[in-house]
Amino acid sequence: MFGSDHSKRLIDLFAAQFTPEGSGFLYRRNQVGAGYLVSVAERDAFVAAHRREWRRIFWAAILGVVVVVGAMVALFEEPHKGVTIAATIVLIGFLTLLHLWAWRRPERALALRVPSLPALDRGAARRKNLSQVTWGNLALSPVFALVLGSRAWGDDGVHGWSALWLVAAVGLMGMSAVQAWRKWRVERVG
């Protein structure tokens, strides 16, 4: 999860919020928010700060896992499955909040400036986001849905909680079909 390739992709994804504009950059949160003109130095400072914050999140994740596992060992002879799941959810939630805080740093720093451009309207934002989804990604969704669905079948069929794998597979197929239809419609109609 935190390998150098993955970290580089996340930093690049963050940096993609800044598009070249004249002698500087235009910052739009998630490429669809209000547009703020920033200098090259400001953009580089935001990206460098995000890289540092990502490293901190990485070490917070490692420390969090050590603390959670240590607490489980210290407090329970054999922790209940629910306790383990709850602790994992809390840790993931905390790390997600840290990531969102880091992701929105430019928006907080630029909040006192007047935006150069308004945020994209809902239709334009949808078209921009759909243009970034490739048909190859959409074609892989049914493959993943089949893998999820196959997890549900045991030696004697589907029983109990394993049915949730089928629900996830059907949900993924439905979402990918809707996204494919939307992408097709945007590419054909506009």
Sequence and secondary structure as in RCSB ss.txt:
>XXXX:A:sequence
MFGSDHSKRLIDLFAAQFTPEGSGFLYRRNQVGAGYLVSVAERDAFVAAHRREWRRIFWAAILGVVVVVGAMVAL
FEEPHKGVTIAATIVLIGFLTLLHLWAWRRPERALALRVPSLPALDRGAARRKNLSQVTWGNLALSPVFALVLGS
RAWGDDGVHGWSALWLVAAVGLMGMSAVQAWRKWRVERVG
>XXXX:A:secstr
  SHHHHHHHHHHHHTTEEEETTEEEE GGGTS BEEE HHHHHHHHHHHHHHHHHHHHHHHHHHHHHHHHHHHH
 SS  HHHHHHHHHHHHHHHHHHHHHHHTHHHHHTTTS  SB    HHHHHHHHHHHS HHHHHHHHHHHHHHHH
HH BTTB  GGGHHHHHHHHHHHHHHHHHHHHHHHHHHT 
